[in-house]
Every structure is written in structure tokens, then in C-alpha cells.
């Protein structure tokens, strides 16, 4: 006699739990989704039309979830805005929102869909997780009614939140996170009254979750990692790439290395808005990543990660980020130093004129030191060493300390800091360090063609970012990206 479907599912789930518990690793998946967008409108659509669009996107996501599960993935992350897109006002997004309960209610929408009805999106996501025995992470919108007794209640009588949800492999809602650091264009959503630090336990480690712009701020990002000691971070994002430091793959990889955790980053895919770049990152660098500005297709990534990276023998030791650079003599300002802008921040630059040597450049309290040797400098390519120590104030306010070796857009020094994707100059070696005032520094190496360099560089205990061997590809930038949260 064949076992019943519920019994079979229970057996499969139990085996998966035992397998994960018996192993120090797990299989992670992320899906970069080319979102089907709604038509631009100033009037709200009907709930049925809103659900029809969301089902089109969930059809695509369900295919990716099934494929990930077939490849043995224990968890999959899908992107921010991945179910309905971003063409909304506060009023026009309302038909797409659902009331998402606190996970403490112990709810499986797939088997009990009417308990918090109407919730067709949560029901379908729950069934995707349950039917494929995989944790599913998705980004949707939450609505919460309020009234005049709440002094913060919006005039339309409701709060609207950009929200991540997590369903476990039985389909139970186990996490709900309201995005705290809204990007400047998210006028359709409210800020939660307090930042949330959301964690949950699995058989394969402790997880935290936040969304996109949150990664640049102390709350919730640093709180989850440094105070709550999560093993892995789930990161739905809609990231618009900004060279030279803030392309999705380079910054997210650097953040995972600097924080010493796993990061599962799922980006939306829209090349007209420069949105691409997803990856599965460990403390030792990218396990797999995807960056494609040529096609409109989505893409699934699957890779193995350590369940508890802090316990791994390969886990990086603590870094004293200013130790080496502070031991060097502080250089007086060079007469050849010049100013240049990177993403509206005024850097101090000095040109790399020789095929090998040592350079330094300072701004305020930050001095950046570079040792290097080029394999053969191209005459039509110019590199500079740059330093920035100050408050970034464009799309948000956050204090940065950055040391960078970067290729200029042309031989005209006025182009230094402008976006560049390609290079021809290879280096024999490089060593970059700085007198940082913060312990939160993220190491980036970006090769020509927006390619990462996993396994080709390392950070020493004294704060030097060095090449481990001769870099295999031309260098676009080598960067130490510091965040001094206390000075925001």
C-alpha cells in the first residue's frame, strides 16, 4: 500500500531535516527575476487585476523554486519587488497588499487559507514551500489598519510596509520583516516605528533578514550580525548598480567578507534601470554570482555554504583594520594630489605614474597606502589612489571612509571616479591599507567586465588587502569601503 500524500511529505521533510542536521553545510539558492511590471496608472486597479499580475510573476518564481528544490536547495531567496514591481503611488499599490500576521500565530496558509483571509499571495507562497519541501523567501506588501488614537496613523487610516516573508519547508510563516531604511523613491510605504531585528532558527543555521538599502546601515544589518550572531543573512533587493564601488556583486560580496557571514542576495533584473547582480556569498568570497546587462532573462543560482561559518576552520580571524597603515609615516600632502568626485563624494586622488612602487594619499584622518607592481601598464590607461573621509548625503546620510585604487575613465584626470567597466592593465601584485577609524570595512576587488576575484585576494590581520597571487584579469578597482556608523 502506498503512503498517503501527507505522510509522504512528512517523511521527505524528516529526511531533509536529518540530512541538514547531520551536515555542516546546506544548499542555498537565489533567483534573479525579470519582474513583469504593471501598466503605469494613477488609479488603483481592481483586486482581481492586481492578483492576476502577481500570479504571472509567481508562476515564474514557482518554476525557479521547483528547479532549486530539484537541485537539493534547502532555501531560496527571491527579489525585492519580485511579485508586483515598483510603478506605484501610495494609492495604486494598495490592491496588491495583504495583511501579514505576526509569525507567532503559527500559521500555514497553504492548509488554512481562510484563517487570515484574504491572503492569496501568502497562500500560494506557502504552498510553493510546502509542495517542494524548501524554505521560500519573498518580498510582498503588508497593510495594517490604524485610527486617530495613533498619532502616527496616516490620513488614509493604514500603514503600508515593504515586507519580506519566510515560509519554512512545511509552508509555515516563520518570519516577517518590515523594511526600515526606505530608499528615496519608496513613497508608497511607511517606515516601521522601530527598526526590527528578525531572526529564525533552522536545522542548518540561524538566519536574519533585511531588504536592499538596509545593508548600508547599522540597524538592522550590524545588529543582526554583531549582536544577534546570525550565521546567514537573507537579502531580497532591487539594486541599481553604481560603479565603481556599489555594483551589487562587488559590494554584497565585500559585505559578507567584512561581516564574516553568509549572504544570499537576490536582485531584480531590469537592464534599463541597471538592475542585475545576484549571488551566494560566504566570508571567504563569492560561491557563485550573476551579473548580466545584456539580456532580459532571469537566472537561478545554487551553491553550498557552511551552516555555521564562524565555526568553520576557514573562518577569517579578527582584523585590526588600521594596524598596518598606522605604523607607516603619515605623508605630507603631495603637490600632485587633486580632487575628484565619485557618486557626489569629493575624493583626494594621486596618480599612479610608475609601473611599480608605493604611494599614499590622505584626507582628514584617513591615510591610504598602496604597494603595487603592474604587469604592463597600458599607455592609454590611468590609475589613481584615492581617499574619502566624510558624510555621504545623496540618497541617504551615512559616514564613509574609503581607500581605493581605481582606473580612470580616460587619460584625462578629470574623468577619475566616473563609471568604468573595462580595463586592460594587469597587476603583478597589490597591497592596500588605510588608517580607518571603524572596524566595519568591506574589501572589494573588481576585475574588467564587472567580474569578481574570489580566491585571488585576502585580508591580513593587520588590515592589508593583498593579492594572493598574480591577478588573472585586468583590474578596475581595489577598494576598502569603510562604514563609520557612529558618525552618521
Secondary structure, 3 states (H helix, E strand, C coil): CCCCHHHHHHHHHHHHHHHHHHCCEEEEEEEEECCCCCCCCCCCCCHHHHHHHHHHHHHHHHHHHHHHHHCCCCEEEECCCCCCCCCCCCCCCHHHCECCCCHHHCCECCCCCCCCCCCHHHHHHHHHHHHHCCEEEEEEEEEEECCCCCCCCCCCCEEEEEEEEEECCCCEEEEEEECCCCCCCCCCCCCCCCCCCEEEEECCEEEEEEEHHHHHCHHHHHHHHHHCCCCEEEEEECCECECCCECHHHHHHHHHHHHCCEEEEEEECEHHHCECCEEEEECCEEEEEECCCCCCCCEEEEEEEECCHHHCCCCCCCCCCCHHHHCCCCCCCCCCCEEEEECCEEEEEEEECCCEEEEEEEECCEEEEEEEEECCCCCCCCEEEEEEEEEECCCCCEEEEEEEEEECCCCCHHHCCCCCCCCCCCEEEEEEEECCCCCCEEEEEEECCCECCCCCEEECCCCCEEECCCCCCCEEEEEEEEECHHHC
